[in-house]
Amino acid sequence: MRSAKLVAPRQIEIFEDRMPLPGEGEVLVRVKAAGICGSDLHIYQGERADVTLPRILGHELVGEVESSGGGANRFSKGDRVTIDPVVSCGSCVSCKRGYDNLCSTVKCLGVQVDGGYCDFIVVPEEKVYALPSSLPWEKAALIEPFSIAAEVLSRSEVREGDKVLVLGAGTIGLCILQAMKLAGAEVLTSDFVESRLEKAKELGADVVVNSKTGDLSAALREFTGEFGADVVIEAVGIPRLLEESLGYAAPGGRIVVLGFNPEPAKIPEVLVVKKELKIIGSRMNCRKFPQVIEWFEKGLVNPEPLISAKYPFEKINDAFKDILRDPQKYLKVLITY
Ligand code: MN
């Protein structure tokens, strides 16, 4: 089988590898499509200290079941599935409490262990989910990014009618926007890329603001009647935006962060205290695939406008290079097999 390995920063090579075999409780999946995530771009450029090379990236995966190992009997050959990339041990305190994404040895497929930029991948059966029969591969590959949004949604404790500020209209920001609208929130989305703001409008944002050319603070005051945002989502991952979020949040507001930037943000304690703010982390997803698959099945979210380009497997290195040459041009880029 073919496998695309990141062998050095900015260098993916395609190898011919032996096909893996599913062990006890595992399923062998023939990958049909995979997304390229912002985190993959960081890893590709050698920016993630927790990733060792060589590594097969790819955690936004859909495919067909090829075979199952002993004790795994939920799927048959040819079943169309997606894979939750959160790898958890199942026995530590966090896992026993139900927080797979906070497992003491948590890993993500395609990040700290090999992922799915290869023809076949073996995964635990409990991480495999059946796809709705009518859902095409390309759209289904967006289930994982929406699972990030589903996690943010639950972490944010958003209520109907809440005013939500989403900082960033990249793929994840646009998934979060859609999840927030589903929950009945009103959403202001900001970004500095005009084409992304147009997508945000198309996908239901009540207000969009170009943070470079417009006045976000003024727009937020108008949007919230001077009160501030009940929920601020920092969907870009830069410390300065977390600092600014404290000013955007309403009294009693929640700020959700999901970036992996290791640089410290300067957060005045007094601001957190005075407004009784909650700063909430949101990591990958915790068993959100069933919920997201239901969103897709019922057509409650719209993944299609998020797909910017598709590359055949052999051109995977070109895909990464093209995105990095002009990052603002792309939302989700898919690899097809
Ligand atoms: Mn992702």
Residues whose N, C-alpha, C, O or C-beta is under 5 A from the ligand:
A	BS01	MN	C37
